[in-house]
Structure formats: C-alpha cells, structure tokens
C-alpha cells in the first residue's frame, strides 16, 4: 500500500487543478538508474493503464505499473518545503540504501 501524507496529497491536488486534470491520478514508477540503482518517476496521468494497480490515498488515485509494484509496497510519499526548495520525498521500506538526493535508492 502506498501512503500519501496530507501535504503530498495537497501538492498533487494543486498540480491537478493548475493543469486542469482534476480527474487525473498520480503515476509512481521505478526506473533503473539514478545514483543508487533505482529512481522514482512521478507525474500526472489522465487514467490508469490496463495492467496498473490503482490505489487511493488521501483522496488521490495512485497508478502503479506491474514492474514497480513490489518495489513500491509500503512507500510513504511526503511533500516538504524548505529554504533549499520544495519537492516530494520518499520513505521506502524496500530500499536497502538511498542516495543523498532522496530520489534514488538501491
């Protein structure tokens, strides 16, 4: 199960409103690469693909492709704002290690 914090859900809903995609969902994928072996890819998608798993967290539909499912089980997504900038953070219990950028894990 993927969990979005209220801050992450709010950021996604604001992005949906700004782009006019109020019925969209958040796609979260894992791609090979990044400094630690795997990296997160996120974006808005109008609708799920036929083989996606769709979960809902904090009022946001989340689309997950079959190849990413096992690596995303238990993922917690947050959105933080700081002096250095703002963005999504990922707390993944499946990550054996992660890089300092927070966008990649091994």
VODOZA-377793 format. One record per atom (N, C-alpha, C): y, z, x negated; residue number from 0; residue in one letter. Coordinates in steps of 0.02 Angstrom, whole numbers. Layout:
(pt (Y, Z, X), NUM, 'A')
...
END
This chain:
(pt (-59, 0, -42), 0, 'X')
(pt (0, 0, 0), 0, 'X')
(pt (62, 0, -44), 0, 'X')
(pt (108, -41, -28), 1, 'X')
(pt (172, -44, -64), 1, 'X')
(pt (223, -4, -24), 1, 'X')
(pt (263, 36, -59), 2, 'X')
(pt (313, 77, -27), 2, 'X')
(pt (382, 57, -53), 2, 'X')
(pt (428, 43, -7), 3, 'X')
(pt (498, 32, -25), 3, 'X')
(pt (536, 95, -8), 3, 'X')
(pt (577, 119, -55), 4, 'X')
(pt (620, 176, -39), 4, 'X')
(pt (673, 152, 11), 4, 'X')
(pt (708, 199, 40), 5, 'X')
(pt (761, 180, 87), 5, 'X')
(pt (815, 139, 52), 5, 'X')
(pt (829, 155, -11), 6, 'X')
(pt (878, 117, -49), 6, 'X')
(pt (856, 45, -62), 6, 'X')
(pt (791, 36, -78), 7, 'X')
(pt (765, -31, -89), 7, 'X')
(pt (765, -71, -23), 7, 'X')
(pt (744, -39, 31), 8, 'X')
(pt (744, -72, 96), 8, 'X')
(pt (814, -93, 116), 8, 'X')
(pt (862, -50, 104), 9, 'X')
(pt (931, -66, 121), 9, 'X')
(pt (956, -125, 80), 9, 'X')
(pt (940, -127, 16), 10, 'X')
(pt (960, -183, -27), 10, 'X')
(pt (929, -248, -3), 10, 'X')
(pt (866, -247, 17), 11, 'X')
(pt (832, -307, 42), 11, 'X')
(pt (864, -329, 108), 11, 'X')
(pt (876, -282, 153), 12, 'X')
(pt (906, -299, 217), 12, 'X')
(pt (977, -328, 208), 12, 'X')
(pt (1015, -301, 161), 13, 'X')
(pt (1081, -327, 146), 13, 'X')
(pt (1077, -398, 119), 13, 'X')
(pt (1028, -412, 75), 14, 'X')
(pt (1018, -479, 49), 14, 'X')
(pt (999, -527, 104), 14, 'X')
(pt (957, -505, 150), 15, 'X')
(pt (937, -547, 207), 15, 'X')
(pt (998, -564, 250), 15, 'X')
(pt (1039, -515, 262), 16, 'X')
(pt (1099, -526, 304), 16, 'X')
(pt (1147, -574, 269), 16, 'X')
(pt (1157, -565, 204), 17, 'X')
(pt (1203, -609, 166), 17, 'X')
(pt (1180, -681, 165), 17, 'X')
(pt (1114, -692, 163), 18, 'X')
(pt (1087, -759, 159), 18, 'X')
(pt (1071, -789, 228), 18, 'X')
(pt (1079, -748, 280), 19, 'X')
(pt (1062, -772, 347), 19, 'X')
(pt (988, -776, 360), 19, 'X')
(pt (947, -742, 319), 20, 'X')
(pt (875, -743, 326), 20, 'X')
(pt (851, -676, 355), 20, 'X')
(pt (878, -658, 413), 21, 'X')
(pt (864, -592, 441), 21, 'X')
(pt (791, -583, 463), 21, 'X')
(pt (755, -637, 472), 22, 'X')
(pt (684, -632, 491), 22, 'X')
(pt (638, -641, 431), 22, 'X')
(pt (665, -646, 372), 23, 'X')
(pt (625, -658, 312), 23, 'X')
(pt (587, -595, 291), 23, 'X')
(pt (548, -602, 239), 24, 'X')
(pt (513, -546, 209), 24, 'X')
(pt (525, -546, 134), 24, 'X')
(pt (506, -492, 102), 25, 'X')
(pt (513, -486, 30), 25, 'X')
(pt (447, -505, -2), 25, 'X')
(pt (448, -556, -44), 26, 'X')
(pt (388, -576, -81), 26, 'X')
(pt (389, -540, -148), 26, 'X')
(pt (334, -506, -163), 27, 'X')
(pt (325, -475, -228), 27, 'X')
(pt (263, -505, -260), 27, 'X')
(pt (271, -531, -320), 28, 'X')
(pt (215, -563, -356), 28, 'X')
(pt (212, -536, -427), 28, 'X')
(pt (154, -544, -457), 29, 'X')
(pt (143, -529, -527), 29, 'X')
(pt (130, -595, -562), 29, 'X')
(pt (164, -605, -618), 30, 'X')
(pt (154, -665, -658), 30, 'X')
(pt (138, -644, -729), 30, 'X')
(pt (95, -681, -762), 31, 'X')
(pt (79, -668, -832), 31, 'X')
(pt (141, -683, -873), 31, 'X')
(pt (158, -636, -918), 32, 'X')
(pt (216, -645, -961), 32, 'X')
(pt (254, -580, -967), 32, 'X')
(pt (315, -585, -987), 33, 'X')
(pt (356, -525, -998), 33, 'X')
(pt (336, -492, -1063), 33, 'X')
(pt (373, -442, -1083), 34, 'X')
(pt (360, -411, -1148), 34, 'X')
(pt (298, -367, -1148), 34, 'X')
(pt (271, -349, -1090), 35, 'X')
(pt (213, -305, -1089), 35, 'X')
(pt (150, -338, -1061), 35, 'X')
(pt (153, -402, -1044), 36, 'X')
(pt (94, -438, -1020), 36, 'X')
(pt (98, -465, -950), 36, 'X')
(pt (129, -428, -905), 37, 'X')
(pt (139, -450, -836), 37, 'X')
(pt (211, -436, -816), 37, 'X')
(pt (237, -478, -772), 38, 'X')
(pt (305, -464, -748), 38, 'X')
(pt (308, -472, -673), 38, 'X')
(pt (355, -435, -643), 39, 'X')
(pt (366, -437, -571), 39, 'X')
(pt (412, -495, -554), 39, 'X')
(pt (396, -529, -499), 40, 'X')
(pt (440, -580, -470), 40, 'X')
(pt (452, -559, -398), 40, 'X')
(pt (516, -557, -378), 41, 'X')
(pt (531, -540, -310), 41, 'X')
(pt (581, -590, -281), 41, 'X')
(pt (579, -598, -216), 42, 'X')
(pt (627, -642, -183), 42, 'X')
(pt (615, -642, -108), 42, 'X')
(pt (661, -670, -73), 43, 'X')
(pt (654, -676, -1), 43, 'X')
(pt (614, -739, 16), 43, 'X')
(pt (571, -733, 65), 44, 'X')
(pt (531, -790, 87), 44, 'X')
(pt (534, -791, 163), 44, 'X')
(pt (543, -850, 191), 45, 'X')
(pt (552, -857, 264), 45, 'X')
(pt (492, -833, 303), 45, 'X')
(pt (432, -845, 277), 46, 'X')
(pt (372, -824, 312), 46, 'X')
(pt (314, -817, 262), 46, 'X')
(pt (263, -780, 282), 47, 'X')
(pt (206, -772, 236), 47, 'X')
(pt (166, -837, 230), 47, 'X')
(pt (131, -843, 174), 48, 'X')
(pt (84, -898, 165), 48, 'X')
(pt (19, -879, 199), 48, 'X')
(pt (-24, -928, 211), 49, 'X')
(pt (-85, -916, 250), 49, 'X')
(pt (-131, -864, 218), 49, 'X')
(pt (-130, -857, 152), 50, 'X')
(pt (-175, -809, 119), 50, 'X')
(pt (-141, -745, 97), 50, 'X')
(pt (-78, -735, 116), 51, 'X')
(pt (-42, -674, 99), 51, 'X')
(pt (-67, -614, 138), 51, 'X')
(pt (-60, -557, 107), 52, 'X')
(pt (-65, -493, 143), 52, 'X')
(pt (6, -475, 161), 52, 'X')
(pt (16, -453, 222), 53, 'X')
(pt (83, -433, 245), 53, 'X')
(pt (81, -359, 261), 53, 'X')
(pt (124, -322, 228), 54, 'X')
(pt (131, -250, 243), 54, 'X')
(pt (203, -238, 263), 54, 'X')
(pt (215, -184, 298), 55, 'X')
(pt (284, -167, 316), 55, 'X')
(pt (299, -99, 287), 55, 'X')
(pt (357, -94, 256), 56, 'X')
(pt (379, -31, 228), 56, 'X')
(pt (454, -22, 241), 56, 'X')
(pt (472, 33, 270), 57, 'X')
(pt (543, 49, 285), 57, 'X')
(pt (576, -7, 324), 57, 'X')
(pt (539, -39, 369), 58, 'X')
(pt (567, -91, 411), 58, 'X')
(pt (573, -159, 379), 58, 'X')
(pt (542, -168, 321), 59, 'X')
(pt (544, -232, 285), 59, 'X')
(pt (473, -259, 279), 59, 'X')
(pt (463, -322, 297), 60, 'X')
(pt (399, -355, 287), 60, 'X')
(pt (393, -373, 213), 60, 'X')
(pt (335, -358, 184), 61, 'X')
(pt (322, -374, 113), 61, 'X')
(pt (263, -421, 111), 61, 'X')
(pt (272, -478, 77), 62, 'X')
(pt (220, -529, 70), 62, 'X')
(pt (190, -525, 0), 62, 'X')
(pt (122, -522, -3), 63, 'X')
(pt (88, -515, -67), 63, 'X')
(pt (33, -567, -71), 63, 'X')
(pt (34, -607, -124), 64, 'X')
(pt (-17, -658, -133), 64, 'X')
(pt (-82, -626, -156), 64, 'X')
(pt (-140, -660, -145), 65, 'X')
(pt (-204, -630, -162), 65, 'X')
(pt (-212, -612, -236), 65, 'X')
(pt (-183, -652, -281), 66, 'X')
(pt (-191, -638, -353), 66, 'X')
(pt (-153, -576, -374), 66, 'X')
(pt (-102, -556, -338), 67, 'X')
(pt (-61, -499, -356), 67, 'X')
(pt (-82, -434, -323), 67, 'X')
(pt (-124, -438, -271), 68, 'X')
(pt (-140, -380, -230), 68, 'X')
(pt (-166, -320, -270), 68, 'X')
(pt (-215, -331, -312), 69, 'X')
(pt (-245, -274, -347), 69, 'X')
(pt (-196, -242, -397), 69, 'X')
(pt (-151, -283, -425), 70, 'X')
(pt (-103, -256, -474), 70, 'X')
(pt (-44, -221, -440), 70, 'X')
(pt (-36, -231, -375), 71, 'X')
(pt (21, -201, -339), 71, 'X')
(pt (1, -143, -295), 71, 'X')
(pt (-63, -127, -291), 72, 'X')
(pt (-86, -72, -248), 72, 'X')
(pt (-53, -7, -270), 72, 'X')
(pt (-19, 26, -224), 73, 'X')
(pt (14, 90, -239), 73, 'X')
(pt (84, 83, -268), 73, 'X')
(pt (110, 22, -273), 74, 'X')
(pt (176, 10, -302), 74, 'X')
(pt (231, 44, -261), 74, 'X')
(pt (278, 74, -295), 75, 'X')
(pt (338, 103, -263), 75, 'X')
(pt (398, 66, -291), 75, 'X')
(pt (437, 37, -246), 76, 'X')
(pt (496, -3, -265), 76, 'X')
(pt (558, 36, -244), 76, 'X')
(pt (604, 43, -292), 77, 'X')
(pt (667, 78, -279), 77, 'X')
(pt (724, 31, -298), 77, 'X')
(pt (784, 49, -278), 78, 'X')
(pt (844, 12, -297), 78, 'X')
(pt (894, 63, -323), 78, 'X')
(pt (916, 52, -385), 79, 'X')
(pt (962, 100, -416), 79, 'X')
(pt (1027, 65, -435), 79, 'X')
(pt (1080, 103, -431), 80, 'X')
(pt (1146, 80, -452), 80, 'X')
(pt (1171, 129, -505), 80, 'X')
(pt (1194, 101, -561), 81, 'X')
(pt (1219, 143, -615), 81, 'X')
(pt (1275, 107, -650), 81, 'X')
(pt (1304, 139, -699), 82, 'X')
(pt (1358, 108, -737), 82, 'X')
(pt (1334, 45, -774), 82, 'X')
(pt (1270, 45, -793), 83, 'X')
(pt (1242, -13, -828), 83, 'X')
(pt (1228, -72, -782), 83, 'X')
(pt (1227, -60, -717), 84, 'X')
(pt (1213, -113, -669), 84, 'X')
(pt (1168, -87, -614), 84, 'X')
(pt (1147, -133, -571), 85, 'X')
(pt (1104, -113, -516), 85, 'X')
(pt (1044, -160, -513), 85, 'X')
(pt (991, -135, -483), 86, 'X')
(pt (932, -177, -477), 86, 'X')
(pt (872, -138, -452), 86, 'X')
(pt (818, -174, -441), 87, 'X')
(pt (756, -144, -418), 87, 'X')
(pt (719, -114, -476), 87, 'X')
(pt (685, -58, -463), 88, 'X')
(pt (641, -27, -512), 88, 'X')
(pt (572, -23, -482), 88, 'X')
(pt (522, -22, -524), 89, 'X')
(pt (453, -24, -502), 89, 'X')
(pt (414, 34, -533), 89, 'X')
(pt (380, 73, -491), 90, 'X')
(pt (336, 126, -515), 90, 'X')
(pt (266, 106, -493), 90, 'X')
(pt (227, 82, -542), 91, 'X')
(pt (162, 53, -528), 91, 'X')
(pt (106, 95, -559), 91, 'X')
(pt (64, 127, -518), 92, 'X')
(pt (10, 168, -545), 92, 'X')
(pt (-43, 127, -582), 92, 'X')
(pt (-43, 61, -575), 93, 'X')
(pt (-91, 18, -609), 93, 'X')
(pt (-69, -2, -679), 93, 'X')
(pt (-8, 15, -697), 94, 'X')
(pt (19, -4, -762), 94, 'X')
(pt (-5, 44, -816), 94, 'X')
(pt (-40, 17, -866), 95, 'X')
(pt (-61, 57, -923), 95, 'X')
(pt (-2, 71, -968), 95, 'X')
(pt (45, 23, -970), 96, 'X')
(pt (106, 31, -1010), 96, 'X')
(pt (160, -10, -978), 96, 'X')
(pt (222, 4, -995), 97, 'X')
(pt (277, -37, -970), 97, 'X')
(pt (330, -43, -1025), 97, 'X')
(pt (370, -94, -1019), 98, 'X')
(pt (421, -105, -1069), 98, 'X')
(pt (486, -69, -1050), 98, 'X')
(pt (532, -67, -1095), 99, 'X')
(pt (594, -31, -1083), 99, 'X')
(pt (638, -65, -1031), 99, 'X')
(pt (629, -130, -1018), 100, 'X')
(pt (670, -164, -968), 100, 'X')
(pt (650, -144, -897), 100, 'X')
(pt (588, -117, -889), 101, 'X')
(pt (565, -96, -823), 101, 'X')
(pt (542, -153, -778), 101, 'X')
(pt (543, -214, -802), 102, 'X')
(pt (524, -272, -762), 102, 'X')
(pt (456, -301, -783), 102, 'X')
(pt (424, -268, -831), 103, 'X')
(pt (362, -293, -859), 103, 'X')
(pt (315, -234, -871), 103, 'X')
(pt (250, -248, -865), 104, 'X')
(pt (201, -195, -877), 104, 'X')
(pt (137, -225, -904), 104, 'X')
(pt (95, -182, -931), 105, 'X')
(pt (31, -204, -959), 105, 'X')
(pt (-26, -168, -929), 105, 'X')
END
